Amino acid sequence: MEALNMVEVIGYLASVMVAISLMMKDIVKLRSLNFIGCALFSAYGVAIEAWPVAGMNAFIACINVYYLVKMYRAKTLTPAQA
């Protein structure tokens, strides 16, 4: 049996992170873990030169960051400031 190379390890970690993120009930945890998984998948896609994989996961990672920032700002905004 061959040893796993670093690229394969990144791909497996990305898969695990995305799968775990989909089991979360808390939307912040879901988006955070999904962001990590998508970032890893983007790196994996670049490493294997699979540009659709890299591009789509980078796009999804950006969407996750957008909503995490939006939720953070909504949480820190007090009713007196609204």
C-alpha positions as CSV (number, residue, x, y, z in Angstrom):
1,M,0.0,0.0,0.0
2,E,1.3,3.4,-1.0
3,A,1.7,6.2,1.5
4,L,-0.6,9.1,1.1
5,N,1.0,12.2,-0.3
6,M,0.2,15.7,1.0
7,V,-2.2,16.6,-1.8
8,E,-4.3,13.5,-1.0
9,V,-4.3,14.4,2.7
10,I,-5.6,17.9,1.9
11,G,-8.4,16.4,-0.2
12,Y,-9.4,14.0,2.5
13,L,-9.3,16.7,5.2
14,A,-11.5,18.9,3.0
15,S,-14.0,16.1,2.5
16,V,-14.2,15.5,6.2
17,M,-14.6,19.2,7.1
18,V,-17.4,19.7,4.6
19,A,-19.2,16.5,5.8
20,I,-18.8,17.6,9.5
21,S,-20.1,21.1,8.6
22,L,-23.3,19.7,7.2
23,M,-24.1,18.0,10.6
24,M,-24.0,21.3,12.5
25,K,-27.3,22.8,13.8
26,D,-25.6,26.1,14.6
27,I,-25.3,28.2,11.4
28,V,-22.2,29.9,12.5
29,K,-20.4,26.6,13.2
30,L,-21.7,25.3,9.9
31,R,-20.4,28.2,7.9
32,S,-17.1,28.3,9.7
33,L,-16.4,24.6,9.2
34,N,-17.7,24.7,5.7
35,F,-15.4,27.7,5.0
36,I,-12.4,25.6,6.2
37,G,-13.4,22.7,4.0
38,C,-13.9,24.9,1.0
39,A,-10.6,26.6,1.5
40,L,-8.9,23.2,1.7
41,F,-10.8,22.0,-1.4
42,S,-9.6,25.1,-3.3
43,A,-6.0,24.3,-2.3
44,Y,-6.6,20.7,-3.4
45,G,-8.1,21.8,-6.7
46,V,-5.1,24.1,-7.4
47,A,-2.7,21.4,-6.5
48,I,-4.2,18.9,-8.9
49,E,-4.9,21.6,-11.5
50,A,-8.7,21.0,-11.3
51,W,-9.7,24.5,-11.9
52,P,-13.5,24.0,-11.7
53,V,-13.0,22.4,-8.2
54,A,-10.7,25.3,-7.1
55,G,-12.9,28.0,-8.5
56,M,-16.3,26.7,-7.2
57,N,-14.9,26.1,-3.7
58,A,-13.2,29.4,-3.6
59,F,-16.5,31.0,-4.6
60,I,-18.4,29.1,-1.8
61,A,-15.7,30.0,0.7
62,C,-16.3,33.7,-0.2
63,I,-20.0,33.2,0.3
64,N,-19.4,31.7,3.7
65,V,-17.1,34.6,4.7
66,Y,-19.8,37.1,3.5
67,Y,-22.5,35.6,5.7
68,L,-20.2,35.1,8.7
69,V,-19.3,38.8,8.6
70,K,-23.0,39.7,8.1
71,M,-24.0,37.6,11.1
72,Y,-21.1,39.1,13.2
73,R,-22.1,42.6,12.4
74,A,-25.8,42.0,13.1
75,K,-24.8,40.5,16.5
76,T,-22.6,43.4,17.5
77,L,-25.2,46.0,16.4
78,T,-27.2,46.9,19.4
79,P,-30.9,48.0,19.1
80,A,-30.0,51.6,20.1
81,Q,-27.7,51.8,17.1
82,A,-30.3,50.4,14.7
